[in-house]
Amino acid sequence: MLNAEAFNFDGDYGEIYEDLAHRVIPGYDTLFPATLALLLERAGASARVLIVGCGTGQEFRSFAPSAPGWSFTAVDPSAEMIRLSQRVAQKVGAGGRTSFYHGYVHELPASERYDAATVINVMHFLRDDGAKEQLMASVSERMPKGGTVALFDLHGDRSAPHHAFFYEAWKRYMSLRGYGDAAKARLLRRLAAGIAWVPEERIMQICHDAGLRLIHRYWAGLLYGGWLLERR
Ligand SMILES: C[S@@+](CC[C@H](N)C(=O)[O-])C[C@H]1O[C@@H](n2cnc3c(N)ncnc32)[C@H](O)[C@@H]1O
């Protein structure tokens, strides 16, 4: 992570994340059902699904009730986020079909195989010094040929002419969505310290090097993008 303190999921950022996500991430409310629909098409009704960075449990809330035949492995390096996700999984009836792992994907047994994986709002925190590559490679290695990955990330080329203008528009969007000035100022400081920006082309290169092929870009909202990929 660029500056682990900037986005401390074991601390106050974890506590405020849920409200923030709904207000600040364009399409957050519809992203998960859209991802679910795509993964059901690709992986079917009885898939093994790896949730990378389960955070406050949004994947469980969105996926578990409509995919009762799915089993989950949920990974997060934050103990507090694992605890929160466990509570959500129990509440939506997925507790008995979920394994939680407090740590990182590369620490999961190499023999584990998943039909589908989600990496939503995670990779943008990791430096482009091998950490992003290790994350995607460790996911890809645990999938069979044809396995599906939904990747969603904040990204951008900060030297591109449109980037500053889009960033300003995103700040305006936060206010339009009712995100208060003080909370917004704190978030902007965190974003400046804790996001490892890379352009979409670099994300595609990382995925390609990890053995993943782009099926289609399925999401775009201001500086966020979502890509559906498959294991080659
Ligand atoms: C912004 S939350 C996203 C939660 C959920 N996926 C969502 O979109 O609502 C990011 C989560 O990724 C976790 N995380 C950070 N680095 C990670 C890594 N290298 N591998 C897996 N999870 C990571 C954080 O602890 C946090 O819970």
PDBQT file of the ligand as one rigid body, heavy atoms in Angstrom, charges set to zero:
ROOT
HETATM    1  C1  LIG A 301     -12.189  -0.118  -0.171  1.00  0.00    +0.000 C 
HETATM    2  S1  LIG A 301     -12.349  -1.674   0.609  1.00  0.00    +0.000 S 
HETATM    3  C2  LIG A 301     -13.315  -2.525  -0.589  1.00  0.00    +0.000 C 
HETATM    4  C3  LIG A 301     -14.302  -3.470   0.019  1.00  0.00    +0.000 C 
HETATM    5  C4  LIG A 301     -15.290  -4.070  -1.000  1.00  0.00    +0.000 C 
HETATM    6  N1  LIG A 301     -14.612  -4.857  -1.983  1.00  0.00    +0.000 N 
HETATM    7  C5  LIG A 301     -16.088  -2.948  -1.625  1.00  0.00    +0.000 C 
HETATM    8  O1  LIG A 301     -15.798  -2.567  -2.766  1.00  0.00    +0.000 OA
HETATM    9  O2  LIG A 301     -16.974  -2.431  -0.972  1.00  0.00    +0.000 OA
HETATM   10  C6  LIG A 301     -10.743  -2.330   0.321  1.00  0.00    +0.000 C 
HETATM   11  C7  LIG A 301     -10.445  -3.575   1.143  1.00  0.00    +0.000 C 
HETATM   12  O3  LIG A 301      -9.273  -4.189   0.596  1.00  0.00    +0.000 OA
HETATM   13  C8  LIG A 301      -8.473  -4.618   1.659  1.00  0.00    +0.000 C 
HETATM   14  N2  LIG A 301      -7.109  -4.773   1.151  1.00  0.00    +0.000 N 
HETATM   15  C9  LIG A 301      -6.098  -3.884   1.149  1.00  0.00    +0.000 A 
HETATM   16  N3  LIG A 301      -4.992  -4.428   0.586  1.00  0.00    +0.000 NA
HETATM   17  C10 LIG A 301      -5.338  -5.693   0.207  1.00  0.00    +0.000 A 
HETATM   18  C11 LIG A 301      -4.644  -6.774  -0.439  1.00  0.00    +0.000 A 
HETATM   19  N4  LIG A 301      -3.367  -6.665  -0.808  1.00  0.00    +0.000 N 
HETATM   20  N5  LIG A 301      -5.290  -7.934  -0.644  1.00  0.00    +0.000 NA
HETATM   21  C12 LIG A 301      -6.598  -8.062  -0.287  1.00  0.00    +0.000 A 
HETATM   22  N6  LIG A 301      -7.304  -7.077   0.327  1.00  0.00    +0.000 NA
HETATM   23  C13 LIG A 301      -6.684  -5.911   0.560  1.00  0.00    +0.000 A 
HETATM   24  C14 LIG A 301      -8.660  -3.567   2.739  1.00  0.00    +0.000 C 
HETATM   25  O4  LIG A 301      -8.306  -4.042   4.016  1.00  0.00    +0.000 OA
HETATM   26  C15 LIG A 301     -10.143  -3.255   2.598  1.00  0.00    +0.000 C 
HETATM   27  O5  LIG A 301     -10.939  -4.037   3.441  1.00  0.00    +0.000 OA
ENDROOT
TORSDOF 0
